[in-house]
Amino acid sequence: MTTKGKSIGRQITLSIVVASLCSTVLSIAGFYLFYYLMEVFYPRWYDTPQTMLPSGLEWLWIGLTATVVIVLASLIASRLTWRIITPLNSVAESLRRVASGDLDARARGDHTSMTEAATLVSDFNSMAERLSRMSQNRVFWNAAIAHELRTPMTILRGRLQGIADGVFEPRLEQFTSMLTQLEGLTRIIEDLRVVSLAESGHLDLRLQRSDVSVQVAAVVEAMSDALAVSGFSVTLEARAALADCDPARIRQAVLALLENARRHATPCPLRVYVKLAEGHCTVTVDDGGPGVPDELRDSIFEAFQRTDVSRSRQSGGSGLGLAVVRAIAVAHHGTAQCRPSERGGTVFEIRWPVHARR
């Protein structure tokens, strides 16, 4: 134990010993008080002893009783102290290690620890695990963001340097290509902003009563040409669906789902559904494959998560689209889910309450 742990342990032990000894003394004194009261108020019913003072044998019995009480209380107190102080010291030591930067520190407990102490150890280890995971995610995010920004920046720098050196002629095609790269950069930055705001709980929504089917139809129409070029056809099944939402954010989420299908699914008919059921509005995008592996289905909405890294690089995906979808769904107090499709592909779905909490 540490010095502080020993101090607390001594205090617990001393308190229990003193409490036990006082209880013993009070019990013995109570008998004598009883004898006294009987003599004063009911002398006829009580044979008064020659003296109220304990005899030698009684003193011996009192001493033996007090000794046994002290020994038992000390043993019980030591055991109790060990069960309380040991996990507390372990947590305190682990806290100091975490504070110094060692996020792999974990507290230790055993089956003898008290329930509250064991819970404290478990909660601390869960917190340390989350801190460690967040630290690892931060490193991963930094590397992933640098990678995503590096590609368009490198292309832009090369084009501009070529124009400045006279290697490329400043033609319309060159500026159009650079504008495309800038648009890609702008989208990455906006997606990062949305995900970061959502994780910090500061993604503000402009909620209003809106027909979700109209918003989805607008996105489908805007994406139809790009999808057709990539070999996709789109079928929209939607009736009027009035719900509280931020129309711009819902359009952004649907656009991300369609873009995700265009980049990662095999060319096929896409089916988009909008429906109201059980007080919730649901928007679904169903593709024809190749599907998401079972082991990645729970993490597919995390930032920079890809099912096929090489294929995603070739298609130009940033790995942020589905994270944006989940962020928008959660901001609407809803959910984003991924499940297998009956056609062998994947169904992506966002669902939120029709009457959103403000």
PyMOL commands that set and color helices and strands:
alter all, ss='L'
color gray80, all
select helices_A, chain A and resi 3-41+43-45+56-99+115-165+172-199+212-229+247-264+294-296+309-315+321-331
alter helices_A, ss='H'
color red, helices_A
select strands_A, chain A and resi 208-211+233-238+242-245+269-277+280-286+335-340+346-353
alter strands_A, ss='S'
color yellow, strands_A
deselect
rebuild
show_as cartoon
